[in-house]
Amino acid sequence: WLKAKPRKGRSFQCLCYPGFIPGNSPGFNAAGIIQTTNYIPASEWKVGIPRYILNRAIFDAKTLAEAVKTATHPERGYGNHHNLASRKERRILSLEVTPSKHEVHEVRGVYFHTNHLILDSMKDQPQFPGKSSLTRYAVLKKETGSWKEPTKVRVSDIVGALSSHKRKPNSVCRHATGHTGGATLAMVMFEIPRGTFRVYKNNPCLGNFSEGHL
């Protein structure tokens, strides 16, 4: 977990994979902008600004409008998905981008996303979604199908859905088993109304987390 105070730009905190530029994993900045991302295996690409650079630059945004402007930079080189939230604005956006197109979705109620394009105007974009992404999306759709009143959804409900082992090894909560080497490294839960966040170490099903303040 990285706590950064750059000489220029805004302070931010985020989960940071070793060897990666900060911003590819869940985090937030001092202006209350929160970001998580999903890798999108889009076919379209061009020589341009890498998605990692744009992810990091979003932590300098003061508003959601600034974050969207950064993510949709005209020189972006590849596809990506951003979940963007603002504590001050009390809004959440889902933003899908490819080098030539993008769509912003205002999130209301229950919403989830995995590693492929799902928004209406983006579904026709060439992509090659993996079996894991499609399986996890289907499982989450079923797990959350009974959540008719979002205000009654508890943190434990969300953690439970993200701890699901259904349809393993391509489960939402993934463990390295057999020929499957990949595993869930961590999970971050943001509780915006409370102004807190949890970082779950390794698989969320283990319940090993630390809590901090946004």
N, C-alpha and C positions, 0 to 999 in steps of 0.2 A: 504494500500500500504506500503510495507516494504522496508526500505533502510538499508541494513546490511553491516557492516564492521567487519567480523570475525577476531579473533586474528590470526587464520591461514586460508590460502586460500584467494580467491579473493572476493572483494566487489561485491555486487549484489543488484538489486532491483527486486521486484516481487509483484504481487497480492498474498495475503496470506489468505487462509480460516482460521478462528479461530479454533485452536486445531489441525491443520495440519502442518506437516513439510513443510517449504518453498520449492518450486520447483514443486508442483503439479499444479500450476497455472502460467499464462504467466509471463515471466520475462527475465532479461538479466544481464550479468556480466560486469566487468570492462574491459575484453578482447574483448568485442563486440560479445559474443556468446549469441544468443537469443533462448529461448525455450518456446514452448507451448506443452501441452500434451492432449491426449484423453484416458480416461479409456476404456479398451477393455475387454468385458466380455468373455474371452477365457476359455475353459473348462480345458485346461492343466495347472497344477501348480505343484510345488514341494517345499519342505522346502528349503528356500534360502533367498537371499537378497530381501527385500520388494521393490516394485517399487517406493515408496515414498523416500526411501534412495537414490536410483539411480537418481531420478529426482533432488534431492538436490545436489548430487555429481557433476552433469553436470555443475552446476554453478561455479565449480572450473576449468573447461576446458579452455584451451587457444586456441584450434583449433577445427574445426569440427571433425577431426580424433580422437581427445581425447574424445570429447563428444560421438561419436559413440562407442568407446571402452568402455566407462563407461556404456552406455545404454545396451550394449550386454555382460556385464560381465557374465562369464560362470556359476556363481552361482546365477543368477537372478531367482526369484521364481515365477514370474507371467507375463502375457502378458501386453503390453503397446504400445502406439503410441506416438512418439515424432516428432514435427516439430522443426527442428534445422536450425538456420541461423547464418551467420557470417558477420559482417560489413566489416571486413578486407578482407575476401576471396570473398565477394560478391556472396555467394552461399546459396541455401536453400535445405535442405534435409528432406525427409519424411522417417521415420524409424519405421517399425512395428516389434515387437518382441513377441515371446512366449518363454517359458523356453528352448525349443529345436531348435528354428529356428528364423531367422530374414531376413528382406530384406530392403535395402537402395534404395530409389528412389530419383534421382536428379530432383528437381522441376524446370521446365521451363514452363513459361506461367501460365495460370490459373489453380489452383489446390485447392481442398478442401477435408476435411476429417471429419467424425463424429465418433461415438463410435463403430465401427466394422472394421474388417480387410478387406482391399480392394485391396492390391497389389497382383500381379499375382501369385507369389509363396506362398502367405500366405492364399489365399482364401480357401484352402483345410484344413486349421487348424481348429480343432473343436472349435466352438464358439456359443453363443446364443445371437445374436444381438437383441436389443429391438426395438419395433415398433417406438419409438421416433427417434432412430438413423437412421433407414431405411427411415422414412418419411422426416427427415431433409436433408438427403443426396439427396433424390429425388427432393426436393424443390430447393436445391442449384444447382443441375445439370440443372434444368430448368431455374432458375434465371440467371445463368451465361452462358447459351447456346449461347447467341448472342455476347459474348465477344471474338470475333475472333482475335482482335489485342490487346494483353495484354498491350502494351505501351500506349494505349488510354484509358485504364480503370482508372477511377478517384476514389479518396477516397470515394466520395459520392456514387459511384456505389457499392463499397464494403460494406459500411455502410448500404446502402439500402437493399442489399441482406441479410445481417445479421440482418436486422430489419423486415424481412418478417414474416407476421402472417398467411400465407397460410397453410391450413390443420391443423389449431389449434384444440385441445390444444397441439399437438406435433409439433408446429411450430418452426422455427429457433429462432425467438425472442419469448421466452416463458413467458406467464403471468399466475399467479395462478388464475385459474377460475374453478368454480364448484368443482368436485372431484379431480382436478389436483392441487396438492399442490406445485409442483416444479415451479421455475421461474428463469429466467436469472438474475444472481447476478451482473454481470459486463461484459464488453468487453474491450479488449486491442488491439489497432491498432498500429502496428509498421510501420513507414515509413523510411525504411533503407537508401535510397538515401539522404533524408533530415536530417537523424540523430535525428529524433524525435519520440515520441510515444504519444498516447492518451489513457487515461483511462476513459471509459464510465461508469458512476455509474448507477447501475440497468440496465434496458432494453435500448439497444442502440437507439430504436425508440424515446426515450424521448430527445435525443440530449444533455444530461447533461454530459460533459466531461471536464477533465483537461489535459493539455499538458506538457510534459517534454522532456528532451534531453537524448539520448542514451549515 
